[in-house]
Amino acid sequence: MKFFHLSDLHIGLRLMNRDLLEDQTYILEQITALAGEIQPDAVVIAGDIYDKAVPSGEAVALFDRFIEGLVDAIPKGEIMIISGNHDSGSRLNCFRGVLSKQRVHMIGLAPQIPGDFIEKVTLEDTYGKVNFYLLPFVRPSMVKGITEAGGQEGALSYNETVKFLINRENINEEERNVIVSHQFYLPSGKTAEDVERMDSEVRTVGNIDQVDAAVLAPFDYGALGHIHKPMKVGSDYFRYCGTPLACSVSEAGQEKGVVEVDMGPKGEIKVSVIPLKPLRQVRVIQGTLEEVLQASCDDYVTVLLTDPVDLDVLDMQDRLRQAFPHLLEIRRKTWRQADYQAVYEPAAALDPFELCCSFLKDMTDEEKDILKDVINRIQEVEGL
């Protein structure tokens, strides 16, 4: 059984001030061509189809063309899609029953009432069944009706919620099982601070969304989405594939790709990454103005100037924009101290919680908890 593992398409994303629809079209067509060439039995997309819960018409049209292209490329294959934290689960859940009859399983909502269970798609090959469990992004509040009916009182954590949903499934561990999930999974023994996060990712205050990867133990492979940098979660077989296209400057230089999973008999899995080549790279170019200008290109570029003297701002900007048609930003190193030692001060993203606390002095612990909840709710709604 061979399948592609993708996630975090973020269709409709803007990279700073740049519209990426052309770049996303290019990379999705590349994925479609790979599917046509390799003929996987399935393509799984582990959430964050769109960058916003209410995507633009252009973003929806691009996703429509992508799915139509995949269906044509692998007419005998199955396509499985779940919603992520950036998506509107109810919108992606639309036409769920109709699409499944066409071998397109688009699951926007996790189980919500006691009679619901995680959507399961079962495929078969020479070695028997492969069960794909499709679990969209889930918050504790979404499944409160199920957890309370199951005897769980009070508010559960993200970790407890995901564990509860998986434990109530009747998983036959003698068969091959794959979970497709969009959550913030941590390898056992690791903390959230141990995981490198990209600037384009949504981070909750206090990392309340973290889930212990130990809950994935009943599965043979975890096709995970949410983390934008390719990353394994304690095993070669539980991994984030990362975004197919850089979504922020912090992803400059990362090699993106499609994860190809080949499942043989129970316990035998081969995993490889098929590189993707973007229409334009995301790059950081550092040097003096004259040095930087010599590296002119059509990529998305952040320029870091090291000139120790003041420059004519208007002339500098004009020359850089001419050299780099897709210029993202211009930064300067500051020169201080008598020995002119360079000190680079990056434009660090301010944590919204700390920023608010700096204005709202002398807050009580209860007030801080309320503030955290408010910020997390706003981020969830806005997809920040």
N, C-alpha and C positions, 0 to 999 in steps of 0.2 A: 504494500500500500504506500503510494507516494503522494505527498501533498506539499503545497506551498504554505508558508506561514508569513503573513503580513500583518502590519498594524499601523495605527497613527498616520493615516493618510493626510489628515488635516486639510481637506480640500477647501479652498477659499481663504487660506492663510495669507496674510501680508507679512513680508519680512521687512520690518521697520516701515519704510514708505514704499516698498516695492510689491506690486501684485505678482503672485507666483502662479497664476493659472496657466500661463504658457509653459512654465517649467514643470508643473504638475501634470499637464497633458502629456508632455514628453516622457516623463518617467512612468506614467501609467500605461502608455502605449508600449513602452519597453517591457514592462511586466507582462502585458498581454502577449507580446511576441514570444517571450520566454515560455509562457504557458502553452502556446501553440506548438513550440518546438519540443518541449519536454513531455507534454501531455500528462500532467499529474492527475491523479484520481480525484483530487479536491484542492480547492484554494480556500484557506481560512483567513479572515481579516478580523483581528482581535481589537476592534474598537477605535473610536475617534475617527470616524469616517470624515466628518466635517470639522472645521475649526470652531464653528459657532452652532448653538442649538437651533437657531433659525438661519440657515445658510442662504446665500444669495441664489438667484435663479441660475446664474452662470455656474456656480458650484454644483448645484443639483444636476444640471445638464451634463457636466463633466463626469459625475459619478454614474449617471445613466449610461453614457457612452462607454465607460469603463466596464460596467457589468455586462452590457450587451456584447462588448468585444470579447470578454472572458467566456460568455456562453457560446459564442461562435467558435472561439479558439479551442475549447475543450467540451464538445457537444455531449460527451458521455460522463463528464465530471460533475461534481457537486460544488457549489459555492456556499460558504457559510460565513455569516457576518453577524457580529454583535455590536451593540452600542457601547461607547465609551463615555467618560465624564464630560466631554465637550459636546456630545450629541444629545438630541432630544429623543429619549427612549420611546416615547409614545409615537413620534413621527416615524422613526425607523421601524416600529412594530406594525405600521400600516400595511395591509395586504399580505400579512404573514402567511396565512393559510393558502392563499392563491399562489404566491411565489414558491412555496415549498413544493407544489405540484410540478413546478418547472425546474426543480433541483436548485433553487436559490433559497437558502434559509436565512432570512434577515430577522434577527431576534433583537428587539429593542428593549423588552422588559423582562426582568427576572421574575421568578414566581412571586405572586402577591397574595394569594388566598390559599388556605390549607390544602385544597385539591390540586394546586399547581405544583409542578416539579420542573427542574432544570430541563430545558429542551435537549433532547438526545437524537442525534442522527446516526444511524448504524449503516456502515458499508461493509462489504465482504470481499475477501480475496482468497487466494489459495490456502491461506493459513487460518481462515475463519473470520470472525467479526472484528471490526474496529468501531468502537463507540465514541462518538464525539459529543461531549457535553458542552453546550453553548451557554455560558453564564455572562450576561451583560454586566456592565458596571453597576454596582449595588451599594446603596447607602442603608444604614440600619433602619431609617424611617420608612424606606420603601417596602420593607417586608415585616413591618411590625405586626400585621394581622397574623402572619404565619408563626412568628416567634412566640407571640402571646398564646396562640392556640396550642403551641408545642410545649407550653409550660414555662416559658422563659419570661420572667417578670422584670420590669424596668427596662431602661435603655441599654441596649447591647453595644459593644464596640464594633468597629469594622471587622476586626479579627474574629470576634465571637459570631458575628452575623454570617460571614463567609463559611466559617467552620460548621455552623448550624445547618446551612443550606446543603453543604456537601454531605454531611453525616446523615441527612434524611433520605439521600438517594440510595437505591439498591444497586450498588456497583459490584458487578461480577469481576473480581480481580483475577480470575483465570483467563478472562478475555483481555484484549488490548483496548486500553481506554485513554482518550485524549481529552484534556480540558482546554477550552478556549475562554480566556478570562481577561478582564481589564481592571486590574487593581494594583495597589502598591505593595507587592510581595517582598518580604525581607528574608534572606537566607537565615537559617537558624543560627543564633549566636551573634548576628549582626545588628547594628542599630541603624536608624534612618540616616544618621550623620556619616555612616560608612559608605553610603550609596551616592555616587556622583550624579547630580541632577543637572539637567540642561535649563537654560534661561526660558525656554519655550514651554516648560512644564508647569502645571498648576500644582502648588504645594499648599497643603493645609497647615494652619497654625497649630503647632504642637505635633505635627505629623500624626494626627488622629486617624488617618486613613490607612495606616500600615497594617499588613496582614502577615502573619508568620507563614513562610513557605512550607512548613511542615504539614499544613492542611492539604497539600497537593500529593501526599504520599500514595493515595490509592490509584494514581494515574501513571501511565507509562511516559506520557509527554505532556508538557504544559506549554501551549501556544499563548504567550502572554503579551498584553499590550499595556501601555501607559508610560513606561520609561522610554525616553527618546534615544538614548544611547544603547547600542546592542550590548546585552548583558546576560550572563548566566545567573541563575538563582540556585546556587548550591549544587548544580548538576548540569551536564551537557544537555539533558533532556527537559529541563525547565528553564525557559529562556525568554527574554525580551528580544524581539528582532530589531527594534528601533524603528525610526522613521525611514521611509524610502528616500527622503529628500531632507536636507538640512533645513531646520525650522528656525534657527537662531545662529548668531555669530559664535556662540559657545560650542556649536557643532562643527565649526570649521576644521577641515582636515579629516573628519571621520569618514571611514569607508562604509557606505550604505549598501544594503543588499537584500535579497530575498532568501529566507531560510528554507531550504529544501529538506524535507524529512522523509526518509525511506524506512518503513516499518516492515521487518521480516517476521519470523515467528516471535511469539511472546518473549520479550527480553532482548531482542536483537533490533537495534535502531541505528541508522546511520544519519548523521546530520551534517549538512554542508551549507555554505553561504555562496549564493550566486551574486557577484558584484553588480551594482547598478551604476551607470555612468550618467550624471546629471547634465542637463543642457548647459548649466553654468555652475561652477563651484562657488562655495562661500569661503572667502579668504581674508586673512589679516596680513597686510603688507606694512612692514616697519622700515623706517630709514629717514634720511633727510629728504626734503622735497625733491631735489634733483635725482636722488637714488630711487625714490618711489616712482617718479615719472617714467623711469626707464623700464619699469615692470608693467606698463600699461596692458590692459586686457579687458575682456568682455564679461568677466566674472562679477559676482557680487562681492564688493570689497569694502572692508573697514581699513582705513589708512591711519597709521600711527606715526606721526611726524616726530623726529628727534632733533630737529634744528635747534641749536642753543640760542639763536637770536630771533627777534620778532620778524614776522613775515608780513608782506602786504596781503591782508586777508582776502580782499576781492580778487586779486590776481591769483593767489594760491587756490581759491575755490574754483575759479574758471579753468585753470590749468588741470586741476585734478579731475573735474567733471568731464573735460575733453579726453583725458587719458583713460578714464574709467566710466563708461556710459552707464554702468549699473552701480555707481558709488552708493554705499549705504551711509557712511558717516566718516567724519574726520576727527581724530583725537590728537592731542598734543602731550608730549612728555613735559613735565615741569623741571626746570633746572634750578637747584638750590645749593646753598653752602658755597664756601669760598673755593673749594676744589672742583666745583661744577659737577659734582656727582649727580647722575640722572636718577630721578625718583619718579616712577610711573604711578599715577594715581588713577586706576580704572574707575569708570562710572558704574560703581556697584549698585545693583538693584536694591532699593530700600525695602526691608521687610515691613509690610503694612501694619502688623501688630506693634512692632517696636516704634514705628513712626507715630502711630496713634498714642502710644504710651508716653512718648516724648512731649506731646501736647497736653494730654490729660494727666496732670500730675496727681500723685498721692492716691492712686486707685486701690481699692480693696481687692482681695482675691476674688470675691464674688463678682465685682465689676469687671475684672480682667477676664473671667470665664465667659461673661456675657459678651464682652468685646470679641473674644476669640470666635464664639459661635456666630456672631453677626458677620465677621469678616469671612469665615468659611462659607456661610450661606450666600453671601454676595459673590464670592469667587465661583461657587457652583453654578449660580444663575447666569453670570456674565461670561463664564469660561475664561477667566483671567489667569 
